[in-house]
């Protein structure tokens, strides 16, 4: 699994991490699906499995070179550099397009997920009774999650830590959107919008040699929240990866069938034609600290085929499917060479 990468390969891997990070931030889209389709999912799981007691022993004994090689540090560093960078770049671009061209963005995602289902299923093998049952179980869970009602925001640090564990599952479980889970837990705006914006502002202050934020209790509160959330995410990544590595090794086809079913069932989350249901209190629409309305859920509807926007949306669905098929074609031609 370990291999030396050229500069170009590292650049490509960084770009893949960029896409995974952007996907993780968008409700309904799974970063795990992106890593699965782009071909680095199993190495991701494998690398996190290596963060164990043996790795800790190497670190304590000062065998840093062996430690970095053992945990596949180069791979982790490049992927997560791309993921973190995306939160302050690609994610902001996505936020803009979601705000101004929401229907077309969801259509594009919807198409990519359909393409992803094909990509994962095409080399599956035998669809026997056991695998079909696993497929339907995964689909049932995906559909069930997509229609749950979101909870209210909760900034208790123990709950924020729990949110970190749960939300990071979107990176390790294809089809499960960590961002959508945060919406269901009521903490999407708190953890992926408000806290990230405050952190970005603090980082800019530090580079400007301005440390006034230390006296600002409002900013300190958000820094605590994002710190605890990050700790929960790291804990979740390592623990879930160990569990996934174990089950993938022993029941690979069954787990893959559940993943395919789950991704299929979760298509309802990214259905392009939907109206926002804004969270209200005492008859008033609630907004976050940036003045954006807080989305409670979505009401889905069938499109009007006589509208131009419907056909534009269908174009983006086809474009999304074509993009995944192109990636698949590129991967197959590369193997042949």
C-alpha positions as CSV (number, residue, x, y, z in Angstrom):
1,X,0.0,0.0,0.0
2,X,2.9,2.4,0.7
3,X,4.7,3.8,-2.3
4,X,6.9,6.8,-3.2
5,X,4.9,9.3,-5.2
6,X,6.2,11.8,-7.8
7,X,5.4,15.5,-7.5
8,X,2.7,15.2,-10.1
9,X,1.1,12.3,-8.2
10,X,1.2,14.3,-5.0
11,X,-0.5,17.2,-6.8
12,X,-3.2,14.9,-8.1
13,X,-3.7,13.5,-4.6
14,X,-3.9,17.0,-3.2
15,X,-6.6,17.8,-5.7
16,X,-8.5,14.7,-4.8
17,X,-8.3,15.7,-1.1
18,X,-9.6,19.1,-2.2
19,X,-12.7,17.5,-3.8
20,X,-13.2,15.3,-0.8
21,X,-13.1,18.3,1.6
22,X,-15.6,20.2,-0.6
23,X,-17.9,17.2,-0.7
24,X,-17.8,16.8,3.1
25,X,-19.1,20.3,3.6
26,X,-22.1,20.0,1.3
27,X,-25.1,18.5,2.9
28,X,-26.1,15.3,1.1
29,X,-22.8,14.6,-0.5
30,X,-20.3,12.1,0.9
31,X,-16.6,12.7,0.9
32,X,-16.3,8.9,1.3
33,X,-18.1,8.5,-2.1
34,X,-15.6,10.9,-3.7
35,X,-12.6,8.9,-2.3
36,X,-14.2,5.7,-3.4
37,X,-14.7,7.0,-7.0
38,X,-11.3,8.6,-7.2
39,X,-9.6,5.4,-6.2
40,X,-8.0,6.2,-2.8
41,X,-10.7,5.0,-0.4
42,X,-9.0,1.7,0.7
43,X,-5.6,3.4,1.1
44,X,-7.4,6.0,3.3
45,X,-8.9,3.4,5.5
46,X,-5.6,1.4,5.6
47,X,-3.6,4.5,6.6
48,X,-5.9,5.3,9.5
49,X,-5.8,1.7,10.7
50,X,-2.1,2.2,11.2
51,X,-2.6,4.8,13.8
52,X,-2.4,2.3,16.7
53,X,-0.4,1.2,19.7
54,X,2.6,0.1,17.5
55,X,2.6,3.6,15.9
56,X,2.5,5.2,19.4
57,X,5.4,3.0,20.5
58,X,7.5,4.1,17.5
59,X,6.7,7.7,18.3
60,X,7.5,7.5,22.0
61,X,10.8,5.7,21.2
62,X,11.8,8.6,18.9
63,X,11.8,6.4,15.8
64,X,10.2,9.2,13.8
65,X,11.2,8.0,10.3
66,X,9.8,4.5,11.0
67,X,6.6,6.1,12.5
68,X,6.0,8.3,9.5
69,X,6.6,5.4,7.1
70,X,4.4,3.0,9.2
71,X,1.3,5.3,9.2
72,X,1.7,6.3,5.5
73,X,2.2,9.9,6.7
74,X,3.0,11.3,3.2
75,X,-0.4,10.2,1.9
76,X,-2.3,11.4,5.0
77,X,-0.5,14.8,4.9
78,X,-1.2,15.4,1.2
79,X,-4.8,14.3,1.3
80,X,-5.7,16.3,4.4
81,X,-3.8,19.4,3.2
82,X,-6.1,19.4,0.3
83,X,-9.2,18.7,2.5
84,X,-8.3,21.6,4.9
85,X,-7.4,24.0,2.1
86,X,-10.8,23.3,0.5
87,X,-12.6,24.6,3.5
88,X,-11.2,28.0,2.8
89,X,-11.3,27.9,-1.0
90,X,-13.4,25.4,-2.9
91,X,-16.0,25.3,-0.1
92,X,-16.5,29.0,-0.3
93,X,-16.9,28.8,-4.1
94,X,-19.5,26.0,-3.6
95,X,-21.3,28.1,-1.0
96,X,-21.5,30.9,-3.6
97,X,-23.0,28.6,-6.3
98,X,-25.3,26.9,-3.8
99,X,-26.6,30.4,-2.9
100,X,-27.0,31.6,-6.5
101,X,-27.5,28.4,-8.6
102,X,-28.7,25.9,-6.1
103,X,-30.9,23.8,-8.5
104,X,-27.9,23.3,-10.9
105,X,-25.5,22.4,-8.1
106,X,-27.8,19.8,-6.6
107,X,-28.4,18.4,-10.2
108,X,-24.7,18.1,-10.7
109,X,-24.3,16.3,-7.4
110,X,-27.3,14.1,-8.2
111,X,-25.8,13.0,-11.5
112,X,-22.4,12.3,-9.9
113,X,-23.9,10.1,-7.3
114,X,-25.8,8.1,-9.9
115,X,-22.5,7.7,-11.8
116,X,-20.9,6.7,-8.5
117,X,-23.4,3.9,-8.0
118,X,-22.5,2.5,-11.4
119,X,-18.8,3.0,-10.7
120,X,-18.9,1.0,-7.5
121,X,-21.4,-1.7,-8.7
122,X,-19.9,-2.5,-12.2
123,X,-17.1,-4.8,-10.8
124,X,-19.1,-6.1,-7.9
125,X,-19.4,-9.7,-8.9
126,X,-22.2,-12.1,-8.0
127,X,-25.5,-10.7,-6.7
128,X,-26.6,-13.6,-4.6
129,X,-29.4,-13.6,-2.0
130,X,-27.1,-12.4,0.8
131,X,-25.7,-9.5,-1.2
132,X,-29.1,-8.5,-2.5
133,X,-30.4,-8.5,1.1
134,X,-27.5,-6.3,2.2
135,X,-28.2,-3.9,-0.8
136,X,-31.8,-3.5,0.4
137,X,-30.8,-3.0,4.0
138,X,-28.4,-0.2,3.0
139,X,-31.0,1.4,0.8
140,X,-33.6,1.3,3.6
141,X,-31.2,3.0,6.0
142,X,-30.3,5.7,3.4
143,X,-34.0,6.4,2.7
144,X,-34.8,6.5,6.4
145,X,-32.0,9.0,7.3
146,X,-33.1,11.3,4.4
147,X,-36.5,11.8,5.9
148,X,-35.5,12.4,9.6
149,X,-36.4,15.7,11.2
150,X,-33.4,17.8,12.4
151,X,-32.8,18.6,16.1
152,X,-32.1,21.9,17.6
153,X,-28.6,23.5,17.9
154,X,-26.6,22.3,20.9
155,X,-23.2,23.8,21.8
156,X,-22.4,21.6,24.9
157,X,-18.8,20.4,24.4
158,X,-19.5,16.7,25.0
159,X,-22.2,16.9,22.3
160,X,-19.8,18.8,19.9
161,X,-17.3,16.0,20.4
162,X,-19.9,13.4,19.6
163,X,-20.8,15.5,16.4
164,X,-17.2,15.3,15.4
165,X,-17.2,11.5,15.7
166,X,-20.4,11.2,13.7
167,X,-19.8,13.8,11.1
168,X,-16.4,12.4,10.1
169,X,-18.2,9.2,9.1
170,X,-18.9,10.9,5.8
171,X,-15.2,10.6,5.0
172,X,-15.0,6.9,5.8
173,X,-18.5,5.6,4.8
174,X,-19.4,6.2,1.2
175,X,-22.9,7.5,0.8
176,X,-23.2,8.9,4.3
177,X,-23.1,12.6,4.3
178,X,-21.4,14.0,7.4
179,X,-22.8,17.4,6.7
180,X,-26.3,16.1,6.4
181,X,-25.9,14.2,9.7
182,X,-24.8,17.5,11.3
183,X,-28.0,19.1,10.0
184,X,-30.0,16.2,11.6
185,X,-28.1,16.8,14.9
186,X,-28.9,20.5,14.7
187,X,-25.2,21.7,14.6
188,X,-24.4,22.2,10.9
189,X,-24.4,26.0,11.0
190,X,-22.6,26.1,14.4
191,X,-19.8,23.7,13.4
192,X,-19.3,24.1,9.6
193,X,-20.3,27.7,9.0
194,X,-20.0,29.9,12.1
195,X,-17.0,28.2,13.8
196,X,-15.1,27.9,10.5
197,X,-15.7,31.6,9.7
198,X,-14.5,32.6,13.2
199,X,-11.4,30.4,12.9
200,X,-10.6,31.9,9.4
201,X,-10.9,35.4,10.9
202,X,-8.6,34.5,13.8
203,X,-6.0,33.0,11.5
204,X,-6.0,36.2,9.5
205,X,-5.6,38.2,12.7
206,X,-2.7,36.0,13.7
207,X,-0.9,36.6,10.4
208,X,-1.5,40.3,10.8
209,X,0.1,40.0,14.3
210,X,-3.2,40.9,16.0
211,X,-4.0,38.9,19.1
212,X,-7.0,40.9,20.4
213,X,-9.1,37.8,19.8
214,X,-7.7,36.4,23.1
215,X,-9.8,38.9,25.0
216,X,-12.9,38.3,22.9
217,X,-15.0,35.7,24.8
218,X,-17.3,35.3,21.8
219,X,-14.4,34.2,19.5
220,X,-12.8,32.1,22.3
221,X,-16.1,30.2,22.6
222,X,-16.1,29.3,18.9
223,X,-12.4,28.3,19.0
224,X,-13.2,25.9,21.9
225,X,-16.1,24.5,19.9
226,X,-14.1,23.9,16.8
227,X,-11.2,22.5,18.8
228,X,-13.4,19.9,20.5
229,X,-15.1,19.2,17.2
230,X,-11.7,18.6,15.6
231,X,-10.7,16.3,18.4
232,X,-13.9,14.3,18.0
233,X,-13.3,14.1,14.3
234,X,-9.8,12.7,14.7
235,X,-11.0,10.2,17.3
236,X,-13.9,9.2,14.9
237,X,-11.6,8.8,11.9
238,X,-9.2,6.5,13.7
239,X,-11.8,4.4,15.5
240,X,-14.3,4.0,12.5
241,X,-11.4,3.3,10.2
242,X,-10.3,0.4,12.4
243,X,-13.8,-1.0,12.4
244,X,-14.2,-0.6,8.7
245,X,-10.9,-2.1,7.9
246,X,-11.9,-5.2,10.0
247,X,-15.3,-5.7,8.3
248,X,-14.0,-4.9,4.8
249,X,-11.4,-7.6,5.2
250,X,-13.8,-10.2,6.3
251,X,-17.1,-9.3,4.5
252,X,-16.0,-7.2,1.6
253,X,-18.9,-8.0,-0.8
254,X,-21.6,-7.6,1.9
255,X,-20.1,-4.3,3.1
256,X,-19.8,-3.1,-0.5
257,X,-23.4,-4.1,-1.2
258,X,-24.6,-2.1,1.8
259,X,-22.6,0.9,0.6
260,X,-24.2,0.7,-2.8
261,X,-27.6,0.4,-1.3
262,X,-26.9,3.3,1.1
263,X,-25.7,5.6,-1.6
264,X,-28.8,4.7,-3.7
265,X,-31.1,5.3,-0.7
266,X,-29.5,8.7,0.0
267,X,-30.3,10.0,-3.4
268,X,-33.4,11.6,-1.9
269,X,-31.1,13.9,0.1
270,X,-29.6,15.4,-3.0
271,X,-32.8,15.4,-5.1
272,X,-32.5,18.7,-7.0
273,X,-36.1,19.8,-6.9
274,X,-36.9,20.9,-3.4
275,X,-37.9,23.9,-1.3
276,X,-36.1,25.0,1.8
277,X,-38.1,24.8,5.1
278,X,-36.6,27.6,7.2
279,X,-36.3,27.1,10.9
280,X,-38.7,29.3,12.9
281,X,-39.1,30.5,16.4
282,X,-42.3,32.4,17.5
283,X,-43.3,32.7,13.9
284,X,-40.0,34.4,12.9
285,X,-37.4,32.9,10.5
286,X,-34.2,32.2,12.3
287,X,-30.8,33.4,10.9
288,X,-27.2,32.7,11.8
289,X,-24.6,35.3,12.8
290,X,-24.0,36.1,9.1
291,X,-27.6,36.8,8.4
292,X,-28.2,33.6,6.5
293,X,-31.5,31.8,7.1
294,X,-31.2,28.5,9.0
295,X,-32.5,25.5,7.0
296,X,-34.5,23.0,9.0
297,X,-35.3,20.6,6.2
298,X,-36.4,20.4,2.6
299,X,-39.8,19.7,0.9
300,X,-39.2,17.7,-2.3
301,X,-41.4,18.0,-5.5
302,X,-41.5,16.8,-9.1
303,X,-40.2,19.2,-11.7
304,X,-42.2,20.9,-14.4
305,X,-40.9,19.5,-17.7
306,X,-42.2,22.6,-19.6
307,X,-39.8,24.9,-17.7
308,X,-36.4,25.8,-19.2
309,X,-34.7,25.5,-15.8
310,X,-35.8,21.8,-15.6
311,X,-34.0,21.0,-18.8
312,X,-30.9,22.9,-17.7
313,X,-31.0,20.9,-14.5
314,X,-31.3,17.6,-16.5
315,X,-28.2,18.8,-18.5
316,X,-26.2,19.1,-15.2
317,X,-27.4,15.7,-14.1
318,X,-26.1,14.2,-17.4
319,X,-22.9,16.2,-17.0
320,X,-22.4,14.8,-13.5
321,X,-22.9,11.2,-14.7
322,X,-20.6,11.8,-17.6
323,X,-17.9,13.2,-15.3
324,X,-17.8,9.9,-13.3
325,X,-17.9,7.8,-16.5
326,X,-14.9,9.9,-17.8
327,X,-13.0,9.2,-14.6
328,X,-13.8,5.5,-14.9
329,X,-12.7,5.5,-18.5
330,X,-9.4,7.3,-17.6
331,X,-8.7,4.8,-14.8
332,X,-9.3,1.8,-17.1
333,X,-7.1,3.2,-19.9
334,X,-4.3,4.0,-17.4
335,X,-4.4,0.4,-16.2
336,X,-4.1,-0.9,-19.7
337,X,-1.0,1.2,-20.4
